[in-house]
Every structure is written in structure tokens, then in C-alpha cells.
Amino acid sequence: MKHDPKPTPGIPQWVKIFVMIVLVLVLLLLILHLTGNGFGNHMGMSIRASGGV
């Protein structure tokens, strides 16, 4: 009679959740960048509008 050990679990649940959160954040940043609302574009505009450089 063979005794099969329990199969080792796959990826831990916390890793899956962490990866999902990172993917959502990357997707949000990508959307913000593509729509022109991200990565500090508004800061450059305020400097120019105030008579700065």
C-alpha cells in the first residue's frame, strides 16, 4: 500500500493577493499616464503658469 504525501501547495495566497494589488496599481498608473493626468505633468504646468522657468 502506497502512502502518497499531500501535494505541496502552489503559490501562497498572500503572494497572489500581492501580485494582484501590484498589477492593479501598475494599470492605474498606466491609465493616468495615457490620459495625461499622471507622472507630475500638472507640476510642470503650475511652474510655467506662475511665471517661473
Phi and psi in degrees as a GROMACS rama.xvg file:
@    title "Ramachandran Plot"
@    xaxis  label "Phi"
@    yaxis  label "Psi"
@TYPE xy
-85.6962  143.705  LYS-2
-113.638  102.943  HIS-3
-79.4481  127.088  ASP-4
-67.5247  156.345  PRO-5
-61.6315  137.763  LYS-6
-62.5315  141.973  PRO-7
-67.8469  139.278  THR-8
-66.8176  156.372  PRO-9
-75.6047  -140.14  GLY-10
-68.5614  133.232  ILE-11
-60.1906  151.958  PRO-12
-60.292  -38.7114  GLN-13
-65.9745  -31.0442  TRP-14
-69.4878  -42.3218  VAL-15
-60.9578  -43.9522  LYS-16
-64.9416  -42.993  ILE-17
-61.0785  -44.4508  PHE-18
-63.8344  -40.8856  VAL-19
-62.5909  -42.8335  MET-20
-63.6597  -44.3686  ILE-21
-62.3363  -43.0215  VAL-22
-63.0756  -40.1787  LEU-23
-64.8261  -42.9328  VAL-24
-64.5819  -41.6642  LEU-25
-63.4731  -41.7052  VAL-26
-63.7288  -41.5675  LEU-27
-63.7409  -42.8927  LEU-28
-63.678  -39.2386  LEU-29
-63.9171  -43.2803  LEU-30
-63.8449  -43.6136  ILE-31
-61.6686  -40.6182  LEU-32
-65.8726  -43.6741  HIS-33
-69.0222  -27.8035  LEU-34
-88.6366  -2.94081  THR-35
84.3587  13.1496  GLY-36
-105.671  2.89633  ASN-37
-121.393  175.658  GLY-38
61.8683  34.6852  PHE-39
79.8536  14.5501  GLY-40
-61.5717  -34.9542  ASN-41
-67.7615  -29.1503  HIS-42
-69.0094  -40.9995  MET-43
-63.334  -36.7322  GLY-44
-67.6376  -39.4398  MET-45
-68.8459  -32.459  SER-46
-68.1789  -43.3652  ILE-47
-66.8279  -39.8405  ARG-48
-68.8214  -28.2323  ALA-49
-86.4676  3.51904  SER-50
88.213  13.8633  GLY-51
-74.5877  -156.433  GLY-52
